[in-house]
């Protein structure tokens, strides 16, 4: 009595299916590794983009204040502080490392004073914003 495995046609089909699965896996694994690497690079790029946007918002405020456009500078400074506070508040998905958050957190204490100076159209606010930019540039 012959078993199913002794039939040459069944063996050929099983071997062909096994080879197809092996070829599929040989193609899938490199693609999966590439996708994983690109995903990690995307996350890093998004983190860098968030930090650059924070810096650009503050820089915009500095430029506006230097040009005497205090209301625009106030809005930029307010956006900067709001975004910075939200970013510091994120624990797991923050664009900043723990060390960066610890170093940047003291800058939040200047928020009210800078916003008030800008609201009063005080020229000293431009210097305060510039100092803040220099301190926070290494976000």
C-alpha positions as CSV (number, residue, x, y, z in Angstrom):
1,X,0.0,0.0,0.0
2,X,1.4,3.3,-1.1
3,X,1.3,6.4,1.1
4,X,0.6,9.9,-0.2
5,X,4.3,10.9,0.2
6,X,5.4,8.1,-2.1
7,X,3.5,9.6,-5.0
8,X,6.0,11.5,-7.1
9,X,3.5,14.1,-8.2
10,X,2.5,15.0,-4.6
11,X,6.2,15.2,-3.7
12,X,6.8,17.6,-6.5
13,X,3.9,19.8,-5.5
14,X,5.0,19.9,-1.9
15,X,8.6,20.7,-2.8
16,X,7.4,23.4,-5.2
17,X,5.2,25.0,-2.5
18,X,8.1,24.8,0.0
19,X,10.5,26.5,-2.5
20,X,7.9,29.2,-3.2
21,X,7.5,29.9,0.5
22,X,11.3,30.1,0.9
23,X,11.6,32.5,-2.0
24,X,8.8,34.6,-0.7
25,X,10.5,34.8,2.7
26,X,13.9,35.6,1.2
27,X,12.3,38.6,-0.6
28,X,10.2,39.6,2.4
29,X,12.9,39.7,5.1
30,X,15.1,42.4,3.3
31,X,12.1,44.5,2.5
32,X,10.9,44.3,6.1
33,X,14.3,45.3,7.4
34,X,14.4,48.2,5.0
35,X,10.9,49.3,6.0
36,X,11.9,49.1,9.7
37,X,15.0,51.2,9.2
38,X,13.1,53.8,7.2
39,X,10.5,53.9,9.9
40,X,13.1,54.6,12.5
41,X,14.6,57.4,10.3
42,X,11.2,58.9,9.8
43,X,10.6,59.1,13.6
44,X,14.0,60.7,14.1
45,X,13.3,63.2,11.2
46,X,9.9,64.1,12.7
47,X,11.6,64.7,16.1
48,X,14.2,66.9,14.5
49,X,11.4,68.8,12.6
50,X,9.5,69.5,15.8
51,X,12.6,70.9,17.4
52,X,13.4,73.0,14.3
53,X,9.9,74.3,14.3
54,X,10.2,75.4,17.9
55,X,13.5,77.2,17.1
56,X,12.0,78.8,14.1
57,X,9.0,80.1,16.0
58,X,11.3,81.7,18.6
59,X,13.6,83.1,15.9
60,X,10.6,84.6,14.2
61,X,9.7,86.3,17.5
62,X,13.3,87.6,17.8
63,X,13.3,89.1,14.3
64,X,9.8,90.6,14.7
65,X,10.9,92.2,18.0
66,X,14.1,93.6,16.5
67,X,12.0,95.1,13.7
68,X,9.6,96.7,16.2
69,X,6.7,94.5,15.3
70,X,5.9,93.7,18.9
71,X,2.5,92.2,18.4
72,X,3.8,89.6,15.9
73,X,6.7,89.0,18.2
74,X,4.3,88.5,21.1
75,X,2.3,86.0,19.2
76,X,5.4,84.1,18.1
77,X,6.7,84.0,21.7
78,X,3.4,82.9,23.0
79,X,3.2,80.1,20.4
80,X,6.8,79.1,21.3
81,X,6.1,78.9,25.0
82,X,2.8,77.1,24.5
83,X,4.4,74.5,22.2
84,X,7.4,74.2,24.5
85,X,5.2,73.6,27.5
86,X,3.2,70.9,25.6
87,X,6.4,69.2,24.4
88,X,7.9,69.2,27.9
89,X,4.7,67.7,29.2
90,X,4.9,64.7,26.9
91,X,6.7,61.9,28.6
92,X,6.9,59.0,26.1
93,X,6.5,60.7,22.7
94,X,8.3,63.9,23.2
95,X,10.7,65.3,20.6
96,X,13.1,66.1,23.4
97,X,15.2,63.9,25.5
98,X,14.9,63.9,29.3
99,X,18.1,65.9,29.5
100,X,16.9,68.5,27.0
101,X,13.6,68.8,28.9
102,X,15.4,69.4,32.2
103,X,17.7,72.0,30.6
104,X,14.8,73.8,28.8
105,X,12.2,73.8,31.6
106,X,13.8,76.8,33.5
107,X,13.2,78.9,30.3
108,X,9.5,78.7,30.9
109,X,9.8,80.9,34.0
110,X,10.6,83.9,31.7
111,X,7.3,83.5,29.7
112,X,5.2,86.0,31.5
113,X,7.8,88.6,31.8
114,X,8.7,88.4,28.1
115,X,5.1,88.4,26.9
116,X,4.4,91.5,29.1
117,X,7.4,93.3,27.7
118,X,6.3,92.6,24.2
119,X,2.7,93.7,25.0
120,X,4.1,97.0,26.3
121,X,6.2,97.4,23.1
122,X,9.3,97.6,25.2
123,X,12.5,97.5,23.1
124,X,14.2,95.5,25.9
125,X,12.0,92.5,24.9
126,X,14.0,92.0,21.7
127,X,17.2,91.5,23.8
128,X,15.3,89.1,26.2
129,X,14.0,87.1,23.3
130,X,17.5,87.0,21.7
131,X,19.0,85.7,25.0
132,X,16.2,83.1,25.2
133,X,17.0,82.0,21.7
134,X,20.7,81.7,22.4
135,X,20.0,79.7,25.6
136,X,17.4,77.5,23.9
137,X,19.2,77.0,20.6
138,X,20.5,73.6,21.5
139,X,17.0,72.1,21.9
